[in-house]
Amino acid sequence: MSGIAIITGSVSARSKTSALAARIAARLVREGFRVTTIHVRELPAEDLLFGRVDSPALADAARVVAEADGVVIATPIYKASYTGALKAFLDLLPQFGLAGKAALPLATGGTLAHVLAIDYALRPVLQSLGARHVVAGLFLLDKALRLGEDGLLDVDDDLGSKLEEIVKPFIDSVIRQGLPLPAREVAA
């Protein structure tokens, strides 16, 4: 079974970005993938800032990324770029920490002025980390996303369809790496 690491850059425990990541994780699980989510906000801040890659929490998070066949990065956009917490984590990965992996960048933001942040801020970092294929990402306006009382992302049908669609090229890229197809459970 192929593994996917989802890395969330949101600094809030209850956020639209984290709910977006959870929605994508559920889709990947339905497709038969093993998914592990790393919430950067839960990593020890001091270890991140001082680059303590040997701390147990950071070493474990880096191991999850290293063992994954694909990586999904979900981040809010603040001041025209992804979060500093996410940047700190990505900086601690080995130089080619995404080598051979497919990557799917996702971003949320308050204005269309940030729509290019995936392409000019996040994509170059993912490529410099050696990602084999960075698929087309998706930027979602905050006002199009609703966070339900249950913490789940509530979106209209059109946006829901778009979210489902963007995962397909990512899945195809992971499979094209020559890995076996993920096991699918069949209901009896």
N, C-alpha and C positions, 0 to 999 in steps of 0.2 A: 504494500500500500504506500502510495506517495505521501510525503509530508509537506505541509504548507505552514510557514511561519507568518503570522500576521503581526505587524509591529504598529502600535498606535502611538501617535505623538501628542495626543491630547493631554493637557495638564489637569483636566477636571475629571473626577470620578464619574459623574453623570454628564455625558456630552453627546451631542449628535454625531460627532466623529467616531466615538467608541461604539455607539449604536449602529452606525454604518458598518464598521468593522465586524460587529457581531452578525449583522445581516449577511454580509459576504461570507463569513465563516460558516453560517448555517447552509448557505448555498453549496459551498465546497464540501461540507460533510455529506449533504444529500447526493453529491456526485461521487462519494466514496473515498474522499481524501481524509487523512488524519491532519487535524488543524491544531496548532498551538499558538495562543495569542500572548504577545509580550506587550504589556502596558508600560511604556517607558516611565510614566509617573510613579509606578510602583517600585522601580529600581532605586537603590540608595543614592540620593542626590549627591552626597559627598563623594561617593565612589565614582559617579559619573563625572563630576567636575574635576576631580583630581586624577582621573584616568586610571583608576585602580582596576585594571582588567583581570587581576587575579582574585578579586573579591568573589566570594561564592555566588552571589546574585548575578553579577555581570558575567562571570564565567559560564554560568548556567544559561543565561540569555544568549550569549554568543554561541554556545553549543547548539541551542535550538535552531539558530539561523544556519549554522554550518551544516547541520544534518538535514535541513529542509531542501526539497526539490524546487520550491518556488517561494517567493516572498511577496506579501501584500503590505504596502506601506499606506497607512491612513493617518492623515494629519489635518488639523485646522491650519488655515493660513492667517498669520498675524504679520502685519507690516510687510506685506508682499513676499513672505517666505514661510517655510515650514517652521515648526517650533524649535526653540533652542534645545529643549530636552531631547527631541528626536535627533538633532544635529550632534549633540554630545554623544549619544549612543552610537550613531553611525560612524562617528570619528574613532570610536574604540574598536570597531571591527577590523580584522586584518585587512591589509591593502587590497587583496582580492577576495574579500569575505563573501561576495555574491557570485563568484566565478561559477559558471555553468548553470546558473539559476535563472528562471523566468521571474520577472518582477512586474507587479501591478501597482502603480501609484494612484492613490485616491486623495482628494482634498476637499475640504469644506471651507467656505468663507462667506463673509458678509456682503461682498460687492463683486460685481463682474470685473472690476479693475484687477482682481487677483487671479483671473482665469488662466493666465499664462504661467503662474507660479510652478505648476507641475513641470512645464517644459524648460523654463530657464533657471529654476532653483533645484528641484528635486531630481529630475531625470539625469542631469550631468553627474550628480553624486552617485546615483545608482549605477550609472555606466562606469564611473571611475572605480567603483568597487568590483567591477568585472561582471556585472549581470550579463548573461548571454543574450537575453532578449527583454527589453523593457517595453511591454505592450502599451498601447494607447491608454492613458489614464482617464480619469473623469473628475471634473470639478463640479461640486454641487453647492448652490447657494443655500445659506442657512435658512432663509425664509421659505424654501421649498421643502424643508425637512421639519417634521414634527416629532418630538420625543414624547411617547406615550407615558402614562403613569406607571406602566409596567417596565419602563426603560427601553422598550422596543421602538425602532424607527418606524414611523407611520408616514407613508408617502402616497401620492396619487398614483393611479394605475400607469400613466405614461412614464413617470419617473421610475416606478417599480420595474417596469419592463426594461427600461434603459439599464438599471442596475443589474438585472439578470443577464442582459446582453453583453455587458462589458467583461463579465467573468469568462465567457466562452473562449475568446482568444487567449486568455491567460491559461485556461485549462488545456487548450490545444497546444500551447507552447510547452507546458510541463510535460505533456504526453509525447510531443515530438522529440524531446530530449533522449528518446530511446528507452524510457522507463516503461515498465509494464503498466497496462491500464489499471486504474484503481479497481479493487474488488467492489462489486455492487451486490447489495443484499436484495433478494427477491422475496417478496411477501408470499407466503403459502396460501 
